[in-house]
Amino acid sequence: MLAALESRAREAGETATAVAQRYLEEGLRMDRHPLVVFREGAGGRRPALAGTRLDVAHVVETLRASGNLAGDTASYLDIPEIAVRAAARYYAEYQDEVDAWLERVHAASAREHEAWQREQAILA
């Protein structure tokens, strides 16, 4: 197990201690929130709903847009209402962390859109 941990740490460019600490923290969170898993991606590591391609943050954004109606959000996203509630429960406990991730993703999206607009102006 130690060799696997050290190998994963090298791949991630982190120390074995940092990777172990992250896995322990995420494991404890998944025990408290069994429908939540963690994924790595362009926006960094983030909580997501197990069995879906949906991040907790995106479910919460959709929930807000629906006027906080879990049933409507579930219908729109085509997921069970219990999954919407699981995302809301996770968000209630880790709101600052989820909001910070969303802020980073929105900022990156805005930068990419501006770059695309500049490119289009040149190509037009």
C-alpha positions as CSV (number, residue, x, y, z in Angstrom):
1,M,0.0,0.0,0.0
2,L,2.8,2.4,0.8
3,A,4.4,1.8,-2.7
4,A,1.0,2.6,-4.3
5,L,0.6,5.7,-2.2
6,E,4.1,6.9,-3.2
7,S,3.5,6.2,-6.8
8,R,0.2,8.1,-6.8
9,A,1.9,11.0,-5.0
10,R,4.6,11.2,-7.7
11,E,1.9,11.2,-10.4
12,A,0.1,14.0,-8.7
13,G,3.3,16.0,-7.9
14,E,2.5,15.9,-4.2
15,T,4.0,14.3,-1.1
16,A,2.8,11.0,0.0
17,T,1.7,12.6,3.2
18,A,-0.5,15.1,1.4
19,V,-2.1,12.4,-0.8
20,A,-2.8,10.2,2.3
21,Q,-4.3,13.2,4.1
22,R,-6.5,14.0,1.2
23,Y,-7.7,10.4,0.8
24,L,-8.5,10.2,4.5
25,E,-10.4,13.5,4.5
26,E,-12.3,12.5,1.4
27,G,-13.0,9.0,2.8
28,L,-14.5,10.5,6.0
29,R,-16.6,12.9,4.0
30,M,-17.9,10.0,1.8
31,D,-18.8,8.1,5.0
32,R,-21.0,11.1,6.0
33,H,-22.2,11.8,2.5
34,P,-22.5,8.3,0.8
35,L,-23.9,9.7,-2.5
36,V,-20.9,12.0,-3.0
37,V,-17.6,11.0,-4.6
38,F,-14.5,13.0,-5.6
39,R,-13.2,13.6,-9.1
40,E,-10.1,15.2,-10.6
41,G,-10.5,17.5,-13.5
42,A,-9.5,20.7,-15.2
43,G,-11.0,22.7,-12.4
44,G,-9.3,20.7,-9.8
45,R,-10.5,18.0,-7.4
46,R,-14.2,18.4,-6.5
47,P,-17.2,16.6,-5.0
48,A,-19.7,15.0,-7.4
49,L,-22.7,12.8,-7.3
50,A,-21.9,9.1,-7.5
51,G,-23.2,7.4,-10.6
52,T,-23.6,10.7,-12.5
53,R,-21.5,13.1,-14.4
54,L,-22.8,16.0,-12.1
55,D,-20.6,18.0,-9.7
56,V,-22.2,19.0,-6.4
57,A,-21.7,22.6,-7.4
58,H,-23.6,22.3,-10.6
59,V,-26.5,20.6,-8.9
60,V,-26.6,23.4,-6.3
61,E,-26.5,26.0,-9.0
62,T,-29.5,24.3,-10.8
63,L,-31.3,24.0,-7.4
64,R,-30.9,27.8,-6.8
65,A,-32.1,28.5,-10.4
66,S,-35.2,26.4,-9.7
67,G,-36.1,28.5,-6.7
68,N,-34.7,25.8,-4.4
69,L,-37.3,23.2,-5.5
70,A,-35.6,19.8,-5.2
71,G,-38.3,18.1,-7.3
72,D,-37.9,20.5,-10.2
73,T,-34.2,20.2,-10.1
74,A,-34.3,16.4,-10.1
75,S,-36.7,16.5,-13.1
76,Y,-34.5,19.0,-15.0
77,L,-31.3,17.0,-14.3
78,D,-33.0,13.6,-14.7
79,I,-31.8,12.4,-11.4
80,P,-33.6,11.1,-8.3
81,E,-34.7,13.8,-5.8
82,I,-32.6,12.0,-3.1
83,A,-29.5,12.9,-5.2
84,V,-30.4,16.6,-5.3
85,R,-30.9,16.4,-1.5
86,A,-27.6,14.7,-1.1
87,A,-25.8,17.5,-3.0
88,A,-27.6,20.1,-0.9
89,R,-26.7,18.3,2.3
90,Y,-23.0,18.2,1.2
91,Y,-23.1,21.8,0.2
92,A,-24.6,22.9,3.5
93,E,-21.6,21.4,5.3
94,Y,-18.9,22.6,2.8
95,Q,-20.4,25.7,1.3
96,D,-17.3,27.9,1.3
97,E,-15.2,25.2,-0.4
98,V,-17.8,24.5,-3.1
99,D,-18.4,28.2,-3.7
100,A,-14.6,28.8,-4.0
101,W,-14.4,26.0,-6.6
102,L,-17.3,27.5,-8.5
103,E,-15.7,30.9,-8.5
104,R,-12.5,29.5,-9.9
105,V,-14.4,27.6,-12.7
106,H,-16.5,30.6,-13.6
107,A,-13.4,32.8,-13.8
108,A,-11.6,30.3,-16.0
109,S,-14.6,30.1,-18.2
110,A,-14.8,33.9,-18.6
111,R,-11.1,34.0,-19.5
112,E,-11.5,31.4,-22.1
113,H,-14.6,33.1,-23.6
114,E,-12.7,36.4,-23.8
115,A,-9.8,34.6,-25.5
116,W,-12.2,33.1,-28.0
117,Q,-13.8,36.5,-28.7
118,R,-10.3,38.0,-29.4
119,E,-9.6,35.1,-31.7
120,Q,-12.9,35.6,-33.5
121,A,-12.2,39.3,-34.0
122,I,-8.9,38.4,-35.8
123,L,-10.4,35.7,-37.9
124,A,-13.5,37.7,-39.0
